[in-house]
Amino acid sequence: MACIHPPSCLLAFFFFAAIASAQLSSTFYSTSCPLAIQTIRLAVRAAVAKEARMGASLLRLHFHDCFVNGCDGSVLLDDTSGFTGEKTAVPNNNSLRGFDVIDNIKSQVEAVCKQVVSCADILAVAARESVAALGGPLWTVQLGRRDATTASLDAANTEIPSPKSDLDDLISAYSKKGLGTTDMVALSGAHTIGQARCISFRDRIYNETSIDSSLATSRQSNCPSSGDGDDNLSPLDAVTCTLFDNFYFRNLVKKKGLLHSDQQLFSGGSTDSLVTTYSTNTARFFSDFAAAMVKMGNISPLTGTDGEVRLNCRKTN
């Protein structure tokens, strides 16, 4: 007999089955929904072609999802009588966008395979396709995440790094998610695309000295020191804000980081050398960014029979 003690065999079986179910796979939908990736890709390309900024918005959705209790699609849930969702958390309120695009993608995916592809996986693939559509690197997206049945406003308010964070705070916040300092700097390079609200950089352009004076002056014209204007937008990378490149890092070495947390990466600290490397070596930045995106996408996913596959990304089944 292969096994003398049946209970031990059963324990071993369930142990290895649990390991297998917890692992994501790039081929997860190869047979269950072979058109999934292509459907998401085409929908993202259409959305980014319509509005280039949407690429940054979809990438940010994935980031804000993963940093709050893992990559489980919880960021997409609307408030219910049972819980308050994450959309009104301080880092997200009047800031996160692209929910309607995710709804559209989900509808298209549901049309080709009913209740097979999770909203969490749609966010992961949409992030990759957004970066690629704007000229950035491709990476192999691991799939098989399932969707959370609840969300956490408190976690969203405490786990997502603030634009006012110092370098040590950033390193710590990423470390708690299993991401190293190189991952943190590379992922910060996502700010080579997208826009920021005045409220997130007002203190920097009026009160900080480690900022290029011409940048401060130009941003002050659209971001008053007090009163209205909190939601006025400025590009995070004023040079090529709709192209995924290394200009974010080139800006940092010139003291042209828009957010306090951006410039902290090049402020006489431990990350200066890596910023300098990325500012002159796009290939190295792209490679490290792609690797960091895979690692971030692996933060505490729900797999196997945990969670669910939502029919509507905004609400549980």
C-alpha positions as CSV (number, residue, x, y, z in Angstrom):
1,M,0.0,0.0,0.0
2,A,1.2,3.5,-0.8
3,C,-0.1,4.9,2.5
4,I,-0.3,2.9,5.8
5,H,-2.1,5.7,7.7
6,P,-5.1,7.0,5.7
7,P,-5.6,10.1,7.9
8,S,-2.0,11.2,7.2
9,C,-2.6,10.8,3.4
10,L,-5.7,12.9,3.6
11,L,-3.9,15.6,5.6
12,A,-1.1,15.7,3.1
13,F,-3.5,15.9,0.2
14,F,-5.4,18.8,1.7
15,F,-2.1,20.5,2.5
16,F,-0.8,20.4,-1.0
17,A,-4.2,21.2,-2.4
18,A,-4.3,24.3,-0.3
19,I,-0.8,25.3,-1.6
20,A,-1.9,24.8,-5.2
21,S,-5.1,26.7,-4.8
22,A,-3.2,29.7,-3.2
23,Q,-0.9,30.0,-6.3
24,L,-1.8,32.3,-9.1
25,S,-1.2,31.2,-12.7
26,S,-0.7,33.2,-16.0
27,T,-2.8,30.5,-17.7
28,F,-5.6,30.5,-15.3
29,Y,-8.3,31.4,-17.9
30,S,-6.7,29.6,-20.9
31,T,-9.5,27.0,-21.1
32,S,-12.3,28.6,-19.0
33,C,-12.2,32.0,-20.8
34,P,-9.6,32.1,-23.6
35,L,-10.9,35.5,-24.8
36,A,-10.6,37.2,-21.4
37,I,-7.2,38.9,-21.9
38,Q,-7.9,40.0,-25.4
39,T,-11.3,41.4,-24.4
40,I,-9.8,43.4,-21.5
41,R,-6.9,44.6,-23.7
42,L,-9.1,46.0,-26.4
43,A,-11.4,47.7,-23.9
44,V,-8.5,49.3,-22.2
45,R,-7.0,50.5,-25.4
46,A,-10.3,52.1,-26.4
47,A,-10.6,53.8,-23.1
48,V,-7.1,55.2,-23.2
49,A,-7.4,56.2,-26.8
50,K,-10.5,58.2,-25.8
51,E,-8.7,59.8,-22.8
52,A,-5.0,59.1,-22.2
53,R,-5.3,60.0,-18.5
54,M,-7.5,56.9,-18.0
55,G,-4.4,54.7,-18.3
56,A,-3.0,56.3,-15.1
57,S,-6.4,56.0,-13.4
58,L,-6.8,52.3,-14.1
59,L,-3.2,51.6,-12.9
60,R,-3.9,53.5,-9.7
61,L,-7.1,51.5,-9.1
62,H,-5.0,48.3,-9.0
63,F,-2.5,49.8,-6.6
64,H,-5.1,51.1,-4.2
65,D,-6.9,47.7,-4.4
66,C,-3.8,45.7,-3.6
67,F,-2.6,47.9,-0.7
68,V,-5.9,47.4,1.2
69,N,-6.2,43.8,2.4
70,G,-4.7,42.5,-0.8
71,C,-5.6,42.4,-4.5
72,D,-9.3,41.4,-4.0
73,G,-11.3,43.9,-5.9
74,S,-12.6,45.5,-2.7
75,V,-11.8,49.0,-3.9
76,L,-14.7,48.6,-6.5
77,L,-17.4,47.9,-4.0
78,D,-20.1,50.5,-3.3
79,D,-21.3,51.2,0.3
80,T,-24.0,48.9,1.6
81,S,-26.0,48.7,4.8
82,G,-23.5,46.1,6.1
83,F,-20.2,48.0,5.4
84,T,-18.8,51.3,4.3
85,G,-16.7,50.7,1.2
86,E,-13.3,52.2,0.3
87,K,-14.3,54.8,-2.2
88,T,-14.8,57.5,0.3
89,A,-11.5,56.9,2.2
90,V,-9.3,60.0,2.2
91,P,-6.8,58.7,-0.4
92,N,-9.7,57.7,-2.7
93,N,-12.5,60.2,-2.3
94,N,-12.9,62.6,-5.3
95,S,-9.7,61.1,-6.5
96,L,-10.0,57.5,-7.7
97,R,-11.7,57.2,-11.1
98,G,-12.2,54.7,-13.9
99,F,-14.9,52.7,-12.2
100,D,-17.2,53.2,-15.2
101,V,-14.5,51.8,-17.5
102,I,-14.1,48.7,-15.2
103,D,-17.9,48.3,-15.4
104,N,-17.7,48.4,-19.2
105,I,-14.8,45.9,-19.3
106,K,-16.7,43.6,-16.9
107,S,-19.8,43.7,-19.1
108,Q,-17.7,42.8,-22.2
109,V,-16.0,39.9,-20.3
110,E,-19.2,38.6,-19.0
111,A,-20.5,38.5,-22.6
112,V,-17.8,36.1,-23.6
113,C,-17.8,33.9,-20.4
114,K,-20.4,34.2,-17.6
115,Q,-19.1,34.7,-14.1
116,V,-15.6,33.2,-14.7
117,V,-13.2,36.2,-14.6
118,S,-13.0,38.1,-11.3
119,C,-13.0,41.9,-10.9
120,A,-9.7,41.7,-9.1
121,D,-8.1,40.0,-12.1
122,I,-9.7,42.5,-14.4
123,L,-8.0,45.3,-12.4
124,A,-4.6,43.5,-12.6
125,V,-4.8,43.0,-16.4
126,A,-6.2,46.5,-17.0
127,A,-3.2,47.9,-15.1
128,R,-0.8,46.1,-17.4
129,E,-2.6,47.0,-20.6
130,S,-2.8,50.7,-19.5
131,V,0.9,50.9,-19.0
132,A,1.5,49.2,-22.4
133,A,-0.9,51.5,-24.1
134,L,1.1,54.5,-23.0
135,G,4.4,53.1,-24.1
136,G,5.5,51.3,-20.9
137,P,6.7,47.7,-20.3
138,L,4.7,44.5,-20.5
139,W,4.8,41.8,-17.8
140,T,3.2,38.4,-17.3
141,V,0.1,38.9,-15.2
142,Q,-0.6,36.1,-12.7
143,L,-4.3,35.3,-12.5
144,G,-6.8,33.4,-10.4
145,R,-7.7,36.0,-7.8
146,R,-11.2,36.0,-6.5
147,D,-13.3,38.9,-5.3
148,A,-13.8,40.0,-1.7
149,T,-17.3,40.1,-0.2
150,T,-16.5,43.1,2.0
151,A,-14.3,46.2,2.0
152,S,-12.5,48.2,4.7
153,L,-12.7,52.0,4.9
154,D,-10.4,52.0,7.9
155,A,-7.7,50.0,6.1
156,A,-8.0,52.3,3.1
157,N,-7.4,55.3,5.3
158,T,-4.3,53.8,7.0
159,E,-2.6,51.4,4.5
160,I,-2.3,53.6,1.4
161,P,0.9,55.8,1.5
162,S,0.2,59.5,1.7
163,P,1.6,62.1,-0.8
164,K,3.0,63.8,2.3
165,S,5.0,60.7,3.4
166,D,8.7,61.0,4.2
167,L,11.1,58.4,2.8
168,D,11.1,56.3,5.9
169,D,7.3,56.2,5.9
170,L,7.3,55.1,2.3
171,I,9.9,52.3,2.9
172,S,7.9,51.1,5.9
173,A,4.5,51.1,4.1
174,Y,5.8,49.1,1.2
175,S,7.7,46.7,3.5
176,K,4.5,45.8,5.3
177,K,3.2,44.6,2.0
178,G,6.3,42.5,1.3
179,L,7.7,45.0,-1.1
180,G,11.3,46.2,-0.9
181,T,12.8,49.6,-1.4
182,T,13.6,48.9,-5.0
183,D,10.0,47.9,-5.6
184,M,8.8,51.1,-3.9
185,V,11.0,53.4,-6.0
186,A,10.1,51.6,-9.2
187,L,6.4,51.6,-8.5
188,S,6.6,55.3,-7.7
189,G,7.7,55.7,-11.3
190,A,4.0,55.2,-12.2
191,H,3.8,58.9,-11.5
192,T,5.4,59.5,-14.9
193,I,1.7,59.5,-16.0
194,G,-1.4,60.9,-14.5
195,Q,-2.4,64.0,-12.6
196,A,-2.5,65.2,-9.0
197,R,-5.0,67.3,-7.1
198,C,-3.9,70.7,-5.7
199,I,-4.7,69.6,-2.2
200,S,-2.0,66.9,-2.4
201,F,0.8,69.2,-3.4
202,R,-0.2,72.7,-2.1
203,D,2.1,72.5,0.9
204,R,5.0,71.5,-1.3
205,I,4.8,74.3,-3.8
206,Y,4.3,77.0,-1.2
207,N,6.3,75.9,1.8
208,E,9.1,73.6,0.7
209,T,12.6,74.6,-0.4
210,S,13.6,71.4,-2.2
211,I,11.7,72.3,-5.2
212,D,12.6,74.0,-8.5
213,S,11.4,77.5,-8.3
214,S,10.0,77.6,-11.8
215,L,7.9,74.4,-11.1
216,A,6.6,75.9,-7.9
217,T,5.6,79.2,-9.6
218,S,3.9,77.5,-12.5
219,R,1.9,75.2,-10.3
220,Q,0.9,78.0,-8.0
221,S,-1.0,79.6,-10.9
222,N,-3.5,76.7,-10.8
223,C,-3.3,75.9,-7.1
224,P,-4.1,78.8,-4.8
225,S,-2.6,78.9,-1.3
226,S,-6.0,78.9,0.3
227,G,-9.7,78.9,-0.6
228,D,-11.0,77.0,-3.6
229,G,-9.0,74.9,-5.9
230,D,-8.5,71.7,-3.9
231,D,-9.5,69.6,-6.9
232,N,-7.5,71.6,-9.6
233,L,-5.3,69.2,-11.5
234,S,-1.6,69.3,-12.5
235,P,0.4,66.7,-14.3
236,L,2.7,64.6,-12.1
237,D,5.2,64.7,-14.9
238,A,4.9,68.0,-16.7
239,V,7.2,66.9,-19.6
240,T,5.5,63.7,-20.9
241,C,2.4,63.2,-18.8
242,T,0.7,60.8,-21.2
243,L,3.8,58.7,-22.0
244,F,5.1,56.0,-19.7
245,D,8.8,56.7,-19.6
246,N,11.6,57.7,-17.1
247,F,11.0,61.4,-17.1
248,Y,9.6,61.2,-13.6
249,F,13.0,60.3,-12.4
250,R,14.7,62.9,-14.6
251,N,12.4,65.4,-12.9
252,L,13.4,64.3,-9.4
253,V,17.1,64.9,-9.9
254,K,16.2,68.4,-10.9
255,K,14.0,68.9,-7.8
256,K,10.9,68.8,-10.0
257,G,8.9,66.2,-8.1
258,L,5.4,67.5,-7.7
259,L,4.5,65.6,-4.5
260,H,6.4,65.7,-1.3
261,S,6.6,61.9,-1.4
262,D,8.0,62.0,-4.9
263,Q,10.9,64.3,-4.1
264,Q,11.7,62.3,-1.0
265,L,13.1,59.6,-3.3
266,F,15.8,62.0,-4.2
267,S,16.6,64.1,-1.2
268,G,20.0,62.9,0.1
269,G,18.7,59.6,1.3
270,S,19.2,55.9,0.6
271,T,17.2,55.9,-2.7
272,D,19.1,58.7,-4.5
273,S,21.4,56.3,-6.4
274,L,18.5,54.3,-7.7
275,V,16.6,57.4,-8.9
276,T,19.8,58.5,-10.6
277,T,20.1,55.1,-12.3
278,Y,16.5,55.1,-13.5
279,S,16.9,58.7,-14.8
280,T,19.5,57.5,-17.3
281,N,18.5,53.9,-17.8
282,T,14.9,53.4,-19.0
283,A,15.4,49.7,-19.6
284,R,16.4,49.2,-16.0
285,F,13.4,51.1,-14.7
286,F,11.0,49.2,-17.0
287,S,12.5,45.9,-15.8
288,D,12.2,46.7,-12.1
289,F,8.8,48.2,-12.5
290,A,7.5,45.1,-14.3
291,A,8.9,42.9,-11.6
292,A,7.5,45.1,-8.8
293,M,4.0,45.0,-10.4
294,V,4.0,41.2,-10.4
295,K,5.0,41.2,-6.7
296,M,2.4,43.8,-5.9
297,G,-0.2,41.8,-7.7
298,N,0.6,38.8,-5.5
299,I,-0.3,40.6,-2.2
300,S,-2.8,38.4,-0.3
301,P,-5.1,37.3,-3.1
302,L,-8.2,35.3,-2.4
303,T,-8.0,32.0,-4.3
304,G,-9.6,28.6,-4.5
305,T,-13.1,28.8,-2.8
306,D,-12.4,31.9,-0.9
307,G,-14.3,35.0,-1.9
308,E,-16.4,34.9,-5.1
309,V,-16.5,35.9,-8.7
310,R,-18.8,39.0,-8.8
311,L,-21.3,39.5,-11.6
312,N,-21.2,43.2,-10.9
313,C,-17.9,44.7,-9.7
314,R,-19.7,47.3,-7.6
315,K,-21.6,44.8,-5.4
316,T,-21.4,41.3,-4.0
317,N,-23.4,38.5,-5.5
